[in-house]
């Protein structure tokens, strides 16, 4: 796949890759992957998000109930 970017964006990517000592193709691939993963998270409706959070609660260690005076 080829993606054409405006020259200013391409220049920013090259500078960032050079600054980080990374290959610009890898940098772009990682950025796109992170974008896709973040976008996938927002594809959930409120019910799905609640169900997912409820399932994750079982993975948390038992935490004492927090009280305002504990701060």
C-alpha positions in Angstrom: 0.0 0.0 0.0 1.2 3.5 -0.8 0.1 6.6 1.0 0.9 10.1 -0.2 1.4 12.7 2.5 1.8 16.4 2.2 5.5 17.4 2.2 5.2 19.1 5.5 3.9 15.9 7.2 6.5 13.8 5.5 9.2 16.2 6.7 7.9 16.0 10.3 7.9 12.2 10.2 11.5 12.1 8.8 12.7 14.5 11.5 11.0 12.6 14.3 12.3 9.3 13.0 15.9 10.7 12.8 15.5 12.2 16.3 14.4 8.8 17.7 17.0 6.9 15.7 14.2 4.9 14.0 13.2 3.9 10.5 10.6 6.3 9.2 8.5 3.3 7.8 8.4 1.6 11.2 7.5 4.9 12.8 4.5 5.4 10.4 3.5 1.8 10.8 3.4 2.1 14.6 1.5 5.4 14.4 -1.1 3.9 12.2 -1.4 0.8 14.3 -1.9 2.9 17.4 -4.5 4.9 15.6 -6.4 1.8 14.5 -6.3 0.3 18.0 -7.6 3.6 19.6 -10.3 3.8 17.0 -11.4 0.2 17.7 -11.9 1.1 21.3 -14.3 3.8 20.4 -16.3 1.4 18.3 -18.0 0.1 21.5 -21.4 1.3 22.5 -22.1 2.2 26.1 -23.4 -1.3 26.9 -20.4 -3.0 25.5 -18.0 -0.7 27.4 -19.8 -1.4 30.6 -19.7 -5.2 30.0 -16.0 -5.0 29.3 -15.3 -3.0 32.4 -17.4 -5.4 34.5 -15.4 -8.4 33.2 -12.1 -6.6 34.0 -13.2 -5.9 37.6 -12.6 -9.6 38.4 -9.0 -9.2 37.3 -8.3 -6.5 39.9 -6.9 -7.4 43.3 -9.2 -6.7 46.2 -8.9 -3.0 47.0 -10.1 -1.5 50.2 -13.0 0.8 49.9 -11.7 4.4 49.4 -13.0 7.1 51.8 -12.6 10.8 51.4 -10.7 11.0 54.7 -8.0 8.7 53.3 -6.7 11.4 50.9 
